[in-house]
């Protein structure tokens, strides 16, 4: 680098975390290991981040109630030998013995681990576990069927939601239950529709494309967490990088490529890429990896990247889905749930997937909050629930004050328990991923009108017919592991390998390529 405001480097990676780039809920930083590979190969690498902490992890794990809670990614999904995040965490000694056991790694749960649960309805009663289990099994069977349409030339309906409702309508005709039980079963099914919205990161399963749905791949293993917080992983990864290869407080405003930018030094090299930061500082590079969230690209790709993206890549950005999934933490003085309960599920008895839901967000946003995880163990966390809420209701929640959220959820919990005098939570904390200007949501999904081909198009480097200058990584660029931490990590490795393949490492270059 030079001493002027015009810095140069062989390789530059733009994180998608914030406040310049904030981390989506199920997504993690994907480029640290990629940078490690390139640094080991002799590359000059600089990574720009907006926060004064590890980019993308600054809001990922926060210390409250004397313990770390995850505001973003919570689990390692599919913790097994096939999962690189799990393998790295194991190598760094960040997991407990149970998570690393062979037995845990071999469990096949299909992405839906079952926890000891209590099922409350808005009528103030606890529902029969047997009834709920039967309905859950029906929903899981139907959801598995949606994966069978992969590679089918033509599907009867465009979305996962429409297919599920069509099949449920047929199932209802065969039910022999009384009317009250039928309505209750439909209400339970509606809860699982909402839960799947959280899993898929969408407002409605009607937005999720049916044909490509089966392309998403699930790994074996019982989902596990980091006892010390997800942030322990990038902390360990950073120790292997050269000092000053990661710069903080560097929001990026523009990426210019296909140019001829000269550095201000006697050497006077020219570079095809220039990256400009909010403070006016510029970096020159041979290559840049852009890892900003798809939500940010949807809003800003036309001005953020110059020259503009090719039509095929711009179309992919528009067509792929990107939704919001938030967490709401509630701390209670005393638990209202049983000691062995690890999950609370909420059923609204007046709802059905066969009846169109209301659209008055102000009056009903809290109905989308249908599951609470009990943070374990209580000896460590106290009595804390973590609720999950997705879609437009989640985005509306972000506009409310903490006091308004607390009041609404206190009313909900009193209705669920049938106890109008239940003490309110003493503390509330929540994520706000849609409001974050450099995320604008949480993670991606394959929307109606898009396919895995759009994911591949998004991942395609630029230019397409010459040595790549602009490369793309992040969860939204991985065709089978989109929305996951391991998909994000693998995409970073993919782009590092792509760059390494451009250069013959056995040759001696007068100038080391810069990223």
C-alpha positions, 0 to 999 in steps of 0.5 A, spaced: 500 500 500 502 507 499 501 512 504 496 516 499 489 515 500 489 511 493 491 504 496 493 498 492 492 490 493 492 484 489 486 481 492 480 485 495 474 482 499 468 486 501 464 483 506 457 483 506 456 484 514 455 491 517 453 496 519 456 497 512 455 489 511 451 486 517 450 478 517 444 475 515 440 470 520 443 463 518 449 466 514 456 467 516 462 470 514 465 466 508 471 469 506 476 468 512 478 461 510 479 463 502 483 469 504 487 464 508 488 460 502 490 466 498 495 469 503 499 462 504 500 462 496 503 469 497 497 473 495 497 480 498 490 481 501 485 486 504 479 485 507 474 491 508 469 491 514 464 496 516 464 495 524 470 496 529 469 488 531 470 482 526 465 484 520 459 480 520 460 477 527 459 484 531 451 483 532 452 475 531 453 474 538 452 479 544 453 478 551 447 479 555 444 477 562 451 475 563 451 470 557 452 470 550 446 470 546 446 469 538 442 475 534 444 471 528 446 464 526 444 460 532 446 452 530 451 449 526 446 445 521 448 438 519 454 438 524 457 432 520 464 430 517 461 433 510 460 440 514 466 445 513 463 449 519 463 443 524 470 441 522 473 447 523 469 448 530 471 441 532 479 443 530 479 449 534 476 446 540 469 450 540 464 445 541 462 440 547 463 433 547 456 431 545 456 435 539 462 432 537 460 425 538 459 420 532 452 418 534 450 426 534 454 426 527 450 420 524 443 422 526 438 424 520 433 429 522 431 432 515 433 439 518 427 438 523 430 436 530 425 434 535 425 437 542 421 436 548 415 441 547 409 444 550 404 446 545 399 452 547 393 455 543 390 462 544 384 458 547 389 458 553 390 450 553 395 445 552 394 441 546 395 433 546 402 432 544 399 425 540 395 430 536 400 435 535 405 429 533 400 426 528 399 433 524 406 434 524 408 427 521 403 429 516 406 436 514 413 433 514 410 427 509 407 432 505 413 437 505 418 431 503 413 430 497 415 437 495 422 435 494 420 430 489 419 435 483 426 436 482 428 435 475 420 434 473 419 438 466 413 441 468 409 442 475 402 443 477 403 449 481 408 454 482 409 454 489 411 449 495 405 453 499 400 452 493 402 444 493 401 443 500 394 446 501 392 442 495 394 436 498 391 438 505 385 439 502 385 432 499 387 430 506 381 433 510 376 430 505 378 423 508 378 425 516 373 422 520 374 427 526 369 431 529 368 438 526 372 441 532 378 436 531 378 438 524 379 445 525 384 444 531 388 440 526 388 445 521 390 450 526 396 446 527 398 445 520 398 452 519 403 453 525 407 448 521 406 453 515 409 459 519 415 455 522 417 453 515 417 460 513 422 461 518 426 455 516 426 458 508 426 465 510 420 467 506 414 471 508 409 465 505 411 458 502 407 461 496 413 465 494 418 459 494 418 455 488 416 448 488 420 445 482 427 447 485 425 446 492 428 439 492 435 442 490 437 444 497 441 439 501 441 437 508 447 434 511 446 429 517 447 430 524 443 433 530 444 441 530 448 444 535 451 450 538 457 454 540 457 454 547 461 460 547 458 463 541 458 463 534 463 469 534 469 464 537 470 461 530 472 467 526 476 469 532 480 463 531 480 464 523 483 471 524 489 469 528 492 465 521 491 471 517 497 477 516 496 483 521 492 488 517 489 484 512 482 485 515 480 493 516 475 495 520 470 502 519 471 501 512 464 501 509 464 501 501 460 505 496 463 503 489 466 497 486 469 499 479 472 494 474 474 493 467 478 500 468 486 502 468 487 505 475 494 507 476 497 507 483 501 513 486 508 510 487 514 510 483 512 503 481 506 506 477 502 499 476 495 499 473 490 495 476 483 493 473 479 494 479 478 500 484 474 500 490 472 506 494 470 507 501 465 511 505 471 516 507 474 517 500 479 512 501 480 508 495 483 501 494 486 498 487 486 491 486 487 485 481 481 482 483 475 483 488 470 478 491 464 481 493 460 478 499 454 483 500 448 480 502 443 479 496 438 484 500 443 489 499 444 487 491 437 488 490 437 495 492 443 497 490 447 493 485 445 498 479 449 504 483 454 499 487 458 496 481 460 500 475 460 498 469 453 495 471 452 488 471 450 484 465 443 483 464 443 475 466 446 477 473 442 483 474 435 478 472 438 473 477 438 478 483 431 480 482 428 473 481 431 470 487 428 471 494 431 474 500 427 474 506 427 476 513 427 472 519 428 475 526 429 473 533 426 476 540 429 474 546 424 475 553 427 474 560 422 472 565 423 472 573 420 465 573 418 460 568 411 459 566 413 453 562 415 446 565 422 444 567 423 439 562 420 443 556 425 446 551 421 448 545 414 452 546 409 452 540 404 456 539 397 454 535 392 459 533 385 455 533 382 460 529 387 460 523 387 455 517 392 454 511 386 453 507 383 460 509 387 466 507 390 470 512 389 477 514 393 483 512 392 488 518 400 487 520 398 492 526 393 488 529 396 481 528 403 481 527 405 477 533 401 471 530 407 470 526 411 468 532 409 461 533 415 458 536 420 459 542 426 456 544 428 455 551 435 457 552 439 451 555 441 450 561 437 455 565 443 455 570 447 459 565 441 463 562 436 464 567 429 463 564 430 466 557 425 464 551 428 466 544 422 467 539 422 466 531 418 470 526 419 471 519 416 475 513 412 482 513 410 481 520 417 480 522 419 487 518 413 490 521 415 488 528 422 492 527 418 498 526 415 498 533 419 500 540 421 495 545 415 497 549 410 496 544 413 489 543 413 487 550 406 489 551 404 485 545 407 479 547 405 479 554 398 479 552 400 473 547 403 469 553 397 471 558 392 468 552 396 462 551 397 460 558 390 462 560 393 467 566 391 474 565 395 476 571 402 472 569 408 477 570 410 480 564 417 479 561 422 483 565 427 484 559 426 484 551 431 484 546 431 483 538 434 483 532 432 487 526 435 484 520 431 488 515 432 495 518 439 494 517 441 498 511 447 493 509 443 487 509 435 488 508 433 482 510 436 475 513 438 470 507 436 467 500 431 462 498 429 460 491 423 464 489 417 462 484 420 464 477 427 463 479 431 456 479 438 454 481 441 457 475 439 464 477 444 462 483 449 460 478 448 466 474 449 470 481 456 466 482 459 467 475 465 472 475 466 478 471 468 479 466 466 472 463 471 471 457 477 474 461 481 473 467 476 474 472 476 481 476 470 481 480 468 475 484 462 473 488 461 469 494 456 468 500 450 464 501 446 466 496 451 464 491 451 456 493 446 452 489 445 447 494 447 450 501 444 457 500 441 460 506 447 456 511 453 458 514 457 452 511 454 454 504 457 461 505 464 458 507 464 453 501 463 459 497 469 463 499 473 457 498 470 456 491 472 463 489 479 463 493 480 456 489 478 460 482 483 465 483 489 460 485 487 457 478 489 463 474 496 463 477 501 458 476 504 458 483 511 455 480 512 461 476 516 467 479 511 473 478 515 480 478 508 483 482 504 478 486 497 479 484 493 483 489 486 481 492 
